[in-house]
């Protein structure tokens, strides 16, 4: 597949791109002040440059959480206007799938004994712009999916991201790099019943905070790595 990965300078994008390099044709992009090397500098404005960026792409992997840094104003602009422009161009180019990398930190203020599923509404604090930005990106993506302009898989990953994790880890919501890459890869391949699909993913640990039943059903190849 021909895949566009946004916020390519971020740690999350590097985890995904490194694992995909041998199996997919990867196009990397980031904002002009971040892009380097083989990345395409693009500020996701409304216009021909963004149209060209998504031309010929089968799927987009968007780092919707911790992909960017900057002022509060700049981050909110990115997670709303820029993401809208990206999705609008993708829909116009008939991109078949948009995978948004979000976070289970949207629920971090909930008590840990609550059984949080994909049906729970996110309720982020406005004081943390990174979390609020992830929420706003989800909102923009959902509108495009509900209008049936593009299929979206919205993956909320547990935190922190770690290279490896043991079952008796004291971290209750961590996700391993390998599981991140494998989940995104499976998200490219599954058949969706609806144009919008939330899915919660974290590595299994002794005191696991979030259930991953939906992920195990959607991605049977990963079932033994999720529950």
Secondary structure, DSSP 8 states (H G I E B T S, - for coil): -EEEESSTTSHHHHHHHHHHTTTSEEEEEE-TTT--TT-EE----SSHHHHHHHTT-SEEEEE-SSS--S-HHHHHHIIIIIHHHHHHHHHHTT--EEEEEEEGGGGTTS-TTS---TTS-----TT-HHHHHHHHHHHHHHHHHHTTSSEEEEEEE-SSEES---TT-S-SS-EEHHHHHHHHHHHHH---SSSEEEEEE----TT--S--HHHHHH-GGGGGGT-
